[in-house]
Structures are given as C-alpha cells and as structure tokens.
Amino acid sequence: MKTVLRIGLVAVPVVIGVSSCRAPTEPLGPIVQTNTITISNNTASNRNVEVALGSRVLFINNDTRSHNMTSDPHPEHDDCPDLNQVGFLLPGEKRETGNLVEARTCGFHDHDNPGISGLRGFITIK
C-alpha cells in the first residue's frame, strides 16, 4: 500500500501598514496651535494640534486615572517614536514628547485604552 501525502497551499491576504487603532469617531475639533494636551474625564483636550518644527508637546494628566499616551499605530507605536516619551502618566503627572523634528502628522492614543476615541488625536508638525 502506497501512502500519498498532499500538501496544499492556502493564500492568506496580508495587509501591511494598517493601524489597528481606528480613526477617532468623534469630531477632533479645529486645529489648535498649542504645545499642550490636557487629559481629563477620559478625554484629551486639544486633540488636533499644530506645533512648530523642533518643538515638544506637553501632556498633562488631570484625570483621576492613569493614562499611557503613545504614538500610533497600536500596538507597535512606531509612527512617531518621539511621542512615546510621554508614556505612562499617573493622575496629576505631566511629561513632554521628544523634539518633533520631522514635518508630518502624528497620531496619538492611550495604549491601555486604544478604543476610547476621546483619548486619540493628531499632532501636525510644520
């Protein structure tokens, strides 16, 4: 008796460069020229900011709970690594991003709560 082993190939689609973080579902509001983003009540205020090339952005956690603010996409956080310097903020803490030296738009989110659209936004560097 002869045994025949058949191996089939299955095509698996691969999508590269798509973030598992979705775009915010709430309106981001107008673009604000500021270097400060404040978090309170599970919402970042100034979720759509524009800053000068080479500047930093200060994240202030005025919420009653901690937040872990990072660059998009989730969970890689590699789009704008300088945002990852903010990281884990206890209530009352504040921390700056690194120097933002490349003209571009960077998305941010709370790593521990990536589905909360109020904690997501964009920083445009010009």
N, C-alpha and C positions, 0 to 999 in steps of 0.2 A: 504494500500500500504506500502510495506516494502522497506526502503532505505538501500542499501548496500554500505558501504564505503570501498574501496580497497586502500591499501597503498602499493606501490611498492618500492622496494629498488633499487637504482641505484649505481652501482660500479663506484667510482671515483678514478683513479690512483693518488697516492701521491708519489712524489719524494722528498726524504729528502737528504739534504747536497749538493745540486747542486746550484752553484752560478748563479745569473742572469747576472753576468759580464762574458763576454766571454774572452777566452784567446786572447792576442794581435794577430792581423793579420799580423803585420809587424815583421820582424826578430828582436829579442831583442839584438842581438849582443853578443859578447863573455862575459863571466863572468868577471867582473872587481872587483878587491879588492880595494874598496874605501868606505868611510863613507859619501860621498856627492852625492846628486842627485840634478841636476840643471834643472829648467824648463824654457824654452824659446820657443817662436813660437809654443805654444800648444804641446810641446814635452818635455818629461823628458829625459835628457841625463844620461847615466849610468842606463839603465832600467833593468839590470841584474847584481846585485852586490852581493858580498860576504863579510861578516863582521865577526869579532871575537865575540865569545860568550861574552855577557855582555856589548857590545858597543852600541852606538847610531848612528843613521843616520841623517845627516843634510839635509833638503830640502831647497833649495834656489829658490825663485820665481823671475827670471829675465825676466818674460813675462810682457806684457803690460796689462794683465788682471789678475783677481784673480783666485785662484785655491783652491780646498778643498780636500786635499790629505788624504785618509783613507785606512784602511785595506780592503781586500776582505773578504767576498763576498758583493756585492751591493744588497740591501741597508742595510743589517744587520751590516756589518763592525766588525764582531766578531771573525774572524780567528786569527788575531794578534792585540789585542787591544792596544798594546804599539805604533803601528803606528798611531793610531787615535789622539795622542797628537800633531801631525803636524797640522791637521785640516785646517782651512781657512787661506790662505796666500794672502795678498794684494800684488800688484806689489812691488818688492823690499824687501819684508819680507823674513825671514828665520826662521826655527824652527826645533828642533830636535825631534826625536821619543823618547819614553821612553827607558830604558835599555832593550835590547833584550837578555833575559836570558835563552831562550829555543832553543836548536839546532833544526832548521827546516827551511822551505822555506815559506816566507810570500809574498802574492801578494798584490799590492797596485794599486790604481786608483784615479781619480778625481771624487769625489761623485757627483759633479754638471755636469760632462761630462763623465759618465761611458762608453759611446760608443766610445770615442776617444782613439784608440789603442796606440797612441803615448804618452798618459798620464798614461799608465799601465805598470807595470813591476814586478820584483821579487827581494826580498832581502833574500839571503841564509845566515843563521846564523850558524857558525861552531865553 
